[in-house]
Structures are given as structure tokens and as C-alpha cells.
Amino acid sequence: MQQKKRKWKVGEKNKAQGQLDMYNYKLAQIAHEIDKININELTPIDALNILVKLKESAS
């Protein structure tokens, strides 16, 4: 009888290709928010406010 080879390593989660876990989903959301920022029109107080919002959404 042949042994079936596993496609994943021990300790590695078996996820469907393209599936995001919640941590990576949150990082993708934060990266999307950062991409929307126009730094050429950003004031220092706006930058600080955005940092506060990003910090709150990350936790």
C-alpha cells in the first residue's frame, strides 16, 4: 500500500488557496486604508488622527 503524501507540513494549517485568516484580513484592511491617504494634502494633525484610527482598528 502506498502512503499518501501530505501537501502541508506539520503544524501548518490546511487553508484553501486564496483564503485569508482574520489577522491577514485585518492587515489587508489597514493597508487599503493607508493606500487611500493622499500624503500631499495631509496636515500633521490629520496624520496623527489617522494614526489613532489605524491603531484602534488594529486592536
HELIX and SHEET records of a PDB file:
HELIX    1   1 MET A   22  ASP A   35  1                                  14    
HELIX    2   2 ILE A   39  GLU A   41  5                                   3    
HELIX    3   3 PRO A   44  ALA A   58  1                                  15    
END                                                                             
